[in-house]
Amino acid sequence: MKRNIYIENMPLEKAQTLFDQRLQEENCYRIQTEEIETTDSLNRITAAAVLARRSSPHYISSAMDGIAVKAAITAGATEVSPLNLSRESYLEVDTGDYIPLEYDAVIMIEEVNFINGMAQIIKAAVPWQHIRSVGEDIVTYDMLFPAFTRIGPYEAAALLTAGVRSLEAVKKPIVGIIPTGTELVAQGSDEMPPGQIVESNSHMLKALCEEWGAIVKKQAIVIDDKEQIRQAIQETISQCDIIVVCSGSSAGREDHTAALLEEMGEVILHGLAVRPGKPAILGLIGQKPFIGVPGYPVSADLIFHLFARPLIYQLQGIAPPLIPELECRTARKMPSPMGVDDFNHVNIVKIAGNHLCFPLAKGAGITTSLVKSDGILCIQRGSEGLQAGDNCIVSLRRPLNIIDNSIITIGSHDLSIDILTDILQKRYGLRLISANVGSMGGIFSLRRKETHFAGLHLLDYETGGYNISYVQKYLAGQPWMLVNLVKREQGLIIPKNNPGGITSLKDLLLPQIRYINRQNGSGTRILLDYLLEKENIPPEKINGYNREEYTHLAVAASIKNNASDTGLGIYASARALDLDFIPITQEQYDICILPQLFTAANLERLQTAIASDEFKERIMAIGGYDLELSGQIIMANNI
């Protein structure tokens, strides 16, 4: 059977217009309604204008604690000539009490002296003072709010006050989500075999739907069998307003979504000029919108925001809430292919009064970019990208007050940074963003004043010392402070029980040993090259010298999963993944701080966290660390 592997490259705005036009033509935006109890109305949308069924207040009532009187009898009362009212001529009342018809004013309790059963007043009352008339707030048949109003806490209270026990509300749209893929498992285990993938996309999309006001019917995972997927779609059509199929939208051997949509309904488009998310599918089955999202989570999220979000809100009769935007400057060069709208997840931090955005790791399968993202920067089609320092607009995914209460560290990776992140968040609500680019990357970020501090472990080949010579060379002319965080054991991480028989660096020359390296510019890479030179080991003779990872944990994970046999890293990473370790040297891991970029409060919080017992206890529990110099200022340049 011939396979159709053609995927379009339709511009985003054209795709959005075409999809919307076809949905309107097929009357897909029809709004359904239902009667709901007022007590269950929070966050629901009114389907029609809501009228009050009872006035508020519905009786003449006192607005104050005091005494009800006939205003006329209080004439002439002054401080000089107080008036004593007999018990028969006034009525003691509290706020909200009914005022009988014979009274037409209330005098506040603070302006009354009770003497021998008499009420002495020093000021005359005027008619209807401190009295709430019937309907002062709400009158029966007043329109409380029009159609397509979201019921919030205040609206819900007003409904009850006005005697509205039930109302006509817009039915929540029902979204049917069908996860597909033979390789998918619902939960997985710690020992999942290669080839299995935990199905998480449908859970992410379900949560987004619920956040936007929809109800979700999520099916169990359907294997890549065309007829089984067809049956799942058929079941969903009758139960749901929107049909979503997760994955299977590309053009591989087991990607059936487009073909099934063509057979069962209409393919409006297959393929968008966006990155990520190119193989998305949009269509109709009957009068039901159909969205085929790509299998990678970052792609699925983007396509869902671009097409499902506006659709879900429109089916509720309301516009999607505006996404706040923030003007930023790019901290890095961001190249982009000219033929697509390129959506980039970024971190944002405020430094020296400017908001800088830092691109997160690219890749449609990198779920953590969604977790870390502060916002999305779209480089529009036709542009080759942005240069460092360019102005740009970022659509925010995190509140601005959290972004502005953040500091950033760019440099070498260490588990101690993760512990600091946790302590700062718990104790002070201060967010620490961490970008692992290696020690030299940290030095250059400090030089460009785009990070508050950087983790460094740069070995000086000539002196055998760490960090000082590099900081003095690259940060001359600006204030800095070099503070020790930890000393740590570096060595060869190896699988449990050392199946490769590795004993020293010389064993890296064995052709069967697969090495995994750290990236160029990292302190660990500099250390390795120094050790190789001392041992007269040519790097080009090492199998895997050019294979790179960006963190110690990533190196350990590669060894744990039999993708490599060894790599240079810290003991703490080996222990974390239950691997063996051959110690080689102890190194000094410092942080270089730029005090002028900190607020005084945040600098004190960082230093306090480093000096805390909690930090020390958690570090020592990991193992492989020495805290002899921790928290000490190694050197400072106080220009």
Secondary structure, DSSP 8 states (H G I E B T S, - for coil): ---------B-HHHHHHHHHHHHHHTTTT---EEEEEGGG-TT-BBSS-EE-SS-BSSS-EESSSEEEE-GGGGTT--SSS-EEE-GGG-EEE-TT-B--TT--EEEEGGGEEEETTEEEESS---TTTTEE-TTSSB-TT-EEE-SS-B--HHHHHHHHHTT--EEEEE---EEEEEEB-TTEESS--TT--TT-EE--HHHHHHHHHHHTT-EEEE---B-S-HHHHHHHHHHHHHH-SEEEEES--SSSTT--HHHHHHHHSEEEEE-BSEES-TT-EEEEETTEEEEEE-SSHHHHHHHIIIIIHHHHHHTTTS------EEEEEESS-EE--TTSEEEEEEEEEEETTEEEEEE----TT-HHHHHH-SEEEEE-TT--EE-TT-EEEEEESS-HHHHHTEEEEEE---HHHHHHHHHHHHHH--EEEEEE--HHHHHHHHHTT--SEEEE--B-TTT--BSHHHHHHHSTTS-EEEEEEEEEEEEEEE-TT-TT---SGGGGGSTT--B-EE-TTSHHHHHHHHHHHHTT--GGGSTTTT-EESSHHHHHHHHHTTS-SBEEEEHHHHHHTT-EEEEEEEEEEEEEE-GGGS-HHHHHHHHHHHHSHHHHHHHHHH-SEE-TTTT-EEEEE--
